[in-house]
Amino acid sequence: MADRIFGILNITHDSFSDGGKYLDPEAALTHAGELVADGADVLDIGAASSNPRSEPVPPDVEIGRLAPVVLVAKERGWQVSIDSFAPETQLWALGEGVEYLNDIQGFSDASLYPYLASSSAKLIVMHAVQGFGRAQKIDTDPAGIMGRIADFFDQRIDELTHAGIARQRLILDPGMGLFVGTRPEVSLMVLRRLPQLKSAFGLPVLISVSRKSFLRKLAARSIQDIGPASLAAELYAAVHGADMIRTHAPKPLRDALLIWSQIAAAGAAAAEV
């Protein structure tokens, strides 16, 4: 059962679900506080969107958007994850002492490895079919996706650990939605195979399905109405091996996990009688 909730804070103008809402630093800080109050254990902050239609953001602009929120988060004792694949931004985040780095490219830049090795940040190593940069619309085969994911993690874990990065600092994210392919069946396959992923690598797994396009397609719902479908997928992932869930809506997920765990505990107690 998942024990860590990452609350998504997009400080962007073109994120697919809430672009522009939190570009103003005060709006971003207000929403950060709301996410923490709603049950987020970690703020996952991104300042450059990764959706296919997004525009590139120079690292200095990205850092400028992140800096005010990271400063206040440190003052208030909030744990922070920086969602970026820009090396300059990642180096800045390490210098700020953030608790997590979240890279959709899975830390492909070997020139950063010495800096990663000397830091204490945990690394969210994400698989993505496009390999580099923002998400792309790529058709993949549901039957072959888990082999592709396993091959990626085999190689990347080997590269990172040989560079002196402790294995226990790694968190695996297999990707969801367009990061694994255009067909919803591919994301569903990854969710169904989470127990095998956990068994194969023995590392914590993070899942991010919140408001993803495959759910909107399956449920025929808009972004505004996709909350229940997101929660269903998140709860499934949490029960089937995900240690961490990255979500736009921590409160309903926190409540759902609480009730699920209480039902499970009551069942276990009854079985012992």
N, C-alpha and C positions, 0 to 999 in steps of 0.2 A: 504494500500500500504506500502511495506517495507520501513523503513526509516534508517536502519543501515546495512551496508555491512561489513562482516567479511572476511578479506583476509587470505587465508590459507598459512601458512609458515611451511613446513615440514622439520625439521632439523634431518633427518633420513637417513639410508642407504637402507631401505626396504619398504618405503611407496609405495602403488600400482601405483601411477601416476608419481611421481618425486623423488623416492628414490635415495639418493646419490648426487643430484644436489646441495644441500645447506648445506652439512655437514660442509664445511669450513666456519668459522665465517665470513670471508669477503664476501663470496658468499651469505650467509644468510642475512647479513646486506644490501647488494646491492639489493637483491630481496625484502627485507622488504621495502626499499625506493621505489622500483618500484610499489609494491602493494599500498602503500599510495598515490603515485602520480597518480595511475590509479583509485583512488576513494574509497579505503578501509577506513572505519571509524575506524576499529579495526583490529589489527594484531592478528590472532588466531594461536598461535605458539605451535607446538607439536614436541617433541623430542623422542617419542617412538611410532612406528606405531601400529595400531590396526587391520590391515588386518590379515586374518587367517594364512598366511604363515610367518608372521613377527616373529622375535626373541625377547625374553624378554630383556629389557634394565634396568640395575640396576639404582636405583634412583640417585646415585652420578654421573653416566654418563649422565643421562637425565638432571640433573641440570647443569652439566658442559656444555652441549650443549646450554642450554637456557640462561645461565647467561650473556654472552657477548651481545646477542641481546636485552635482557630485559634492560640491563644497558644503551645501546645507545638509545633504544626506550624512556626511561624515560628522558634522556637528550634532546631528540628532541620533546618531548611532544606527542609521539604517544601512543594511547590507546592500551592496551595489554590484550589479553585473553590467558590463559595457558590451553592447551588441555592435560590433564593428569588424570589418575585414581590412580596414586601412592600417598599414603598419605604423604610420605616424601616430594615429589615434590610439592604437594598442600600446605603444611605448609611453604615451602620455598617461594612459589609464594605469599602467603598471607603476609609474612614478607617483600617482595619486593613491596608491595602495588599495585599489578596489579588490573586492573579494573574489570576483569572477570575471573572466573574459569569455565572450560568446562570439564565435567566428563561424559564419556560414560557409566559409571555405575550408574549415577544419585545420587552420594553422598550416597553410601550404608554403608560407615564406620561411625557408630555413634560416635566413639571415637573422630572424628574430629569436631563434631557439636559445642562444646564450642568455638573452634577456629574460625569456620565459623561464629558463632553468634556474636563474638566480632569484626569481620572485617567489612569492607564496600563493599567488592567485590560482584558484582552480580554473581549469580550462574546459569549456564546453566545446567539444570537437564535433562539428556537424558534418554529416554527409549531404552532398547535393549533386544531382546528376549533371548540372551544368559545369561543375568543377570550379570555375572562377567567376567572380562578379555576381551581379544580381540574378534573380531567378529567371529562367527562360522556359518557354513552352516546348517541352521535349516529350515525345511519346516513348513510353517504356513498357516492358512486358511484366505484368504482375508476377508471372511464374519465375522470372529471373531477378527480381529486385533484391531479394534478401541475399543472394549470392554476390550481387554487386556491392551491397552495403557491407557485407562481411569482408570482401576483398579490400575495400577502402579502409576499413578500420584496422585490419591486419597490417596494412602498409603504414598507415599514419601513426598508429600506436608504436610500431617498431621504430619509426623515424624519431618520434618525440622522446621515447625512453632512451634510445641510443644517444640522444643529445643531452642527456642528464636530467630530463624532466621526470620526476617521480610518477610512476604509474597511478598511484593512489590520488594524484591530483587531477586525473582525467575523468570527464563526464561525457558520455556518448549521446548524441542526438542523431537518429537515423534520417531526419528530415521528414516533412509532411507536405501535402499539397503539391505545388509545382516543383518543389525541391526534390521530389521523387518521380514526378511524371504527371502528364495531363489527365490521365484517366483516374477517376475516383477509386477504382478497384485496386490500384497500386497502393494508395494510402491505407485502404482497408486491409490489404495483405500485410503491410508493415505492422499495423496495430495487432492483427491476429498472431503475428509471429514474435511479439515482444518477449515472451518467455524464452524462446530459443536464442534471441539476441543476448538476453541477460546471462543465460547459461554459457554461451560461447565465449564471452569476454569477462564475465565476473566484475563488471564495472557499473557504477551508477548510470542510469539512463534518464534523460530528459526528453519529454514529449511536448510539442507545441502544435496543437490543432485548432486553437481558438480562432473562430471566424474564417477558417480556411476555405478556399474556393471549392474543394471537393465536397465539403459539407453543404455549402450553399447549393451546389449542383444536385446533390442527392436529395436534399430536403426541399428544393425549389423555394428557397427563402432568401430574402435580402440580407445584407449585413446587419441591418437594424433588428431583424427578426431571427437571427441565427443563434441567439444565446442558448436556447434549450438543446439544440443539436450539438453545439460546442460542448456543453456540460455533459451530455451523454457520452461523447467520445472521450472527454477528459476522464470521466469516472471509469470508463472501460479501461483506459490506459493505466490509471492508478491501481486498479484491482489486478491487472495482469502484468505487472512488473515495473512500471515507470516509478522511479524514485522521486522525480521532480516534474512538475507540470508548469509550463509557461502559459499564462493566460491574461486576457484583457479584463476578466471579471473574477477576481479572487473570492468575493463574498459567497456567491452560490456554490463555488467549488469547495470552499472551506466548510460550508454547511453540509453539503452532500457527503464529503469525506467523514465528517463527524458522525452523521447518522449511520452511514455504512459501517463504520468501525464499532459503533455501539450495538448495532444489530448483530455483527459478527461476534462481539464479546458476549452478548447475551446468549447466543447460540452455543458458544464454547462452554459457558458456565452451565447451561442446561444439560449439555452432553456429559458433564462430569458428575451430575447428580445421580 
